[in-house]
Every structure is written in C-alpha cells, then in structure tokens.
C-alpha cells in the first residue's frame, strides 16, 4: 500500500500514520520528522532548514524532493509506505509521480478551530518524538514520555504566530493538491475530527488489511 497523508498542520496525520505503519508493517515517512531530526543533530541540512521551519514556511521543493527520492529508494519502502507531509506543493506531487505510483492520497478533513486546539496543546518527547496532547492524549506522568521517560516540549512551530502562518501556507500551496488528486481519481477523504482510535477504524474499512 503506497499512500500519501494530506491535510492541514495538526490534522492528526502523524498520529494516524504511526498507528497504521505498525498495523500494516509499512514505513511511516514524515518529511517534517526527517527535517526535525536533522535540526536536532545539527547536520548541514538541519542548519539550513531550521529558521524556515520555525517560521512555519515550506522548505524548498528541490531539497525536499531529493530527500524523498533517496528515502523511497531504500529497501523498506519497496512494498509500501505512508508519506506524511509530502507532497505539499504541485511541483512536489509531479516529482513524486515520476518516482513512484501511489495508490491513494488520504485527505484529512478538519476545521481550523480544531487544528489550532490540537497544535497549541501538542507536546513532543525530546528523545523519541512521540506526540502527546495536554487534553486529548495526556502522558501518564505530566511532562514525561510514557514510552521512554524523555522530557516533553513544545515545538517552536506550534507557537500561535507560526500556526497561523502554517495554515496560510497550507491554504495557498497544499490545499490545491486535493483537487489535483481528485482529478486523477486518487483522493480518499477521511473525517479527522473523532478520536484517533475511531479514525483508525474508518481507515481499516477504507483500506482493509490483506
Ligand atoms: P510536519 O511535521 O509535516 O508538520 P505538519 O504538516 O504541520 O504536521 P504536524 O506534525 O504539525 O501535524 P499532524 O497532522 O502530523 O498532527 P499530529 O498527529 O502531530 O512539517 C513541519 C515543517 O517541516 C513544515 O512546516 C515545513 O516547514 C517542513 N516540511 C515538511 N514537509 C515538507 C514538504 N513536503 N515541503 C516543504 N516543507 C516541508 O497531531 C497534532 C496534535 O493533535 C497532537 O498533540 C496529537 O496528540 C493530537 N491529536 C492527533 N490526532 C488527534 C485526534 N484524533 N483527536 C484529538 N487529538 C489528536
């Protein structure tokens, strides 16, 4: 199964992708997570993209497409993958089509109000990147990761100015991909408002495990 997860920031793409990747044994490839790992490790790529990401802007198509091309060439992506957060522009979608044929683009349907609530309450583990939410997905011990005990922090791009910018960028550059995939009959809409367990059940009905 070769899928794209498409939707506004904070729609729950990463949360569902992690559940689906485990269940369907396919890799979860998040361009945002690849960039954040590069920033944490202070690699040349990380130093180049940090200010762009913190401000809620998009990294250039050239850099992002090359990174995805290299990632999809790895053995574990041969039989399937979830691309979370890529493509985000029409040129990225065109480049992807020249690399691999996808089965579907899953479009996460959610309001701006819900997005702001989810992003402003998100907490992330500094060590293993597991996501939490102060109301919807609380850790057992406040400020600590359930999985590894790491410290939870607020992503720089989850500050309100950056959330507003990310929503603007989503509307102008990424939302046109909904029509793009609809036109080529590859779009699958999913209601992203319920709890993640409910969304997973809808996903399993749309894409049954074989
Ligand atoms: P990226 O990491 O892709 O950020 P994003 O698309 O903005 O997505 P998020 O990670 O913010 O949200 P999500 O939809 O995964 O939601 P999550 O599951 O975490 O990209 C970051 C940056 O990298 C971009 O801004 C850009 O600069 C750069 N970048 C990345 N890809 C790029 C590309 N292709 N081209 C150019 N630049 C690129 O959930 C959010 C919160 O809600 C969490 O707290 C979670 O616990 C909670 N939650 C999740 N699901 C539910 C639910 N069902 N009910 C209640 N709460 C929920």
Boltz pocket constraint, residues with backbone or C-beta under 6 A from the ligand:
constraints:
  - pocket:
      binder: B
      contacts: [[A, 7], [A, 8], [A, 9], [A, 10], [A, 11], [A, 12], [A, 13], [A, 14], [A, 15], [A, 16], [A, 30], [A, 31], [A, 32], [A, 33], [A, 35], [A, 52], [A, 53], [A, 56], [A, 57], [A, 58], [A, 59], [A, 60], [A, 64], [A, 84], [A, 85], [A, 86], [A, 87], [A, 88], [A, 92], [A, 118], [A, 119], [A, 121], [A, 122], [A, 123], [A, 131], [A, 132], [A, 133], [A, 134], [A, 136], [A, 137], [A, 157], [A, 166], [A, 192], [A, 193], [A, 194], [A, 195], [A, 196], [A, 197], [A, 199]]
      max_distance: 6.0
